[in-house]
Amino acid sequence: MTFKNVGVIGAGNIGIGAATDLVLHGINCVLVDISHDQLEKANEEILKNIRFAPLVLKNSPKVSKEEVLERLKLSINIKDLSACDFVIENVTEDWEIKENVYKQLDEILNPEVCIGCNTSCISITKVGSVTNRPDKIVGIHLMNPVHMKPTVEVIKGFHTSDDTLEKLHVLFKQLNKNSIVVNDMPGFVSNRISHLFMNEAVFVLQDQVASAKDIDDIFKKCFGHIMGPLETADLIGLDTVMHSLDVLYESYHDPKFRCCPLLRKMVYAGQLGRKTGKGFYEYPKV
Ligand SMILES: NC(=O)c1ccc[n+]([C@@H]2O[C@H](COP(=O)([O-])OP(=O)(O)OC[C@H]3O[C@@H](n4cnc5c(N)ncnc54)[C@H](O)[C@@H]3O)[C@@H](O)[C@H]2O)c1
């Protein structure tokens, strides 16, 4: 069994990466978003990612612009996913938005189709509960830049079946990816820990203990991390980090997950990190 037509819903940060990865590995992709502008941006980014892939990735397939255009279909109509044999969902980290999308996907997709749910913190079991196919919903925590990350945190919801995990394994094999399977609790392993880290770094900045650069440099130059916590938040998107902290706070009712007021203020000010060109740092337009 191989996957030939995979749907991607949500053409933001992660959706762009997921679509890049599919097209790069010879899989047709239908990319759906509610915004024409976002789809246009996604198209440009995917072409750029694929052009640069052989320069930044060892053993990357070489794919021409014509092949990309042949394999990639952009749409604002969710019904265009109906012929897909697997769907990767990456819409905004907001429960109401995700709930609505899953209810629609459940109606549109063939009953045997599995959905890979890309969320930072929302419980996969909760996502599965709004569908009639909870055994076919599996968490796939793709990380930026998706096509350059060899390993994915995979989350097994309460009802996720072994057959679904096996199908995901087949898809990941086509994409040259490995996985680490964990059980379902909000935030899983990665974000339950990393969001505390990023949030506390913003508190440290808010308390004027150090500049953003010094905070990050301590992690990079003293601990040897590749990126500091504030750079990581900028890469993820400050809105996504804020929404994720809110989900963690609501899920555990533990004050350690309360979102730093400075982080919230930056989101309201539209400074979302790399995707808007300004967050804790400024980013030149490329
Ligand atoms: N950014 C990261 O590093 C990261 C990492 C892992 C997981 N995630 C998770 O992946 C998901 C997507 O994150 P992102 O950073 O790509 O977000 P994003 O804000 O960059 O993109 C979300 C996209 O979803 C679209 N969208 C909203 N409602 C929609 C609908 N009803 N139908 C179709 N499209 C819709 C938006 O227009 C937007 O383009 C989130 O759940 C997030 O928590 C993000």
The ligand as a Gaussian input file, in Angstrom:
#p B3LYP/6-31G(d) Opt

LIG

0 1
 N        3.784000      26.528000      14.285000
 C        4.348000      25.453000      14.762000
 O        5.591000      25.396000      14.926000
 C        3.520000      24.231000      15.126000
 C        4.172000      23.071000      15.487000
 C        3.422000      21.935000      15.728000
 C        2.035000      21.968000      15.648000
 N        1.415000      23.121000      15.325000
 C       -0.044000      23.105000      15.254000
 O       -0.407000      23.003000      13.889000
 C       -1.630000      23.720000      13.663000
 C       -1.375000      24.801000      12.625000
 O       -0.363000      25.653000      13.124000
 P        0.290000      26.792000      12.217000
 O        1.461000      27.317000      12.952000
 O        0.459000      26.278000      10.819000
 O       -0.889000      27.877000      12.249000
 P       -1.110000      29.138000      11.273000
 O       -1.847000      30.135000      12.063000
 O        0.185000      29.522000      10.633000
 O       -2.057000      28.510000      10.115000
 C       -3.354000      28.064000      10.327000
 C       -4.068000      28.121000       8.997000
 O       -5.365000      27.517000       9.149000
 C       -6.252000      28.235000       8.304000
 N       -7.638000      27.959000       8.693000
 C       -8.338000      28.456000       9.747000
 N       -9.599000      27.955000       9.747000
 C       -9.671000      27.124000       8.678000
 C      -10.715000      26.320000       8.139000
 N      -11.913000      26.271000       8.703000
 N      -10.479000      25.618000       7.015000
 C       -9.247000      25.672000       6.413000
 N       -8.224000      26.412000       6.895000
 C       -8.429000      27.130000       8.008000
 C       -5.844000      29.682000       8.479000
 O       -6.334000      30.503000       7.430000
 C       -4.307000      29.552000       8.477000
 O       -3.777000      29.684000       7.178000
 C       -2.052000      24.291000      15.017000
 O       -2.959000      23.444000      15.640000
 C       -0.743000      24.344000      15.782000
 O       -0.926000      24.290000      17.174000
 C        2.120000      24.242000      15.044000

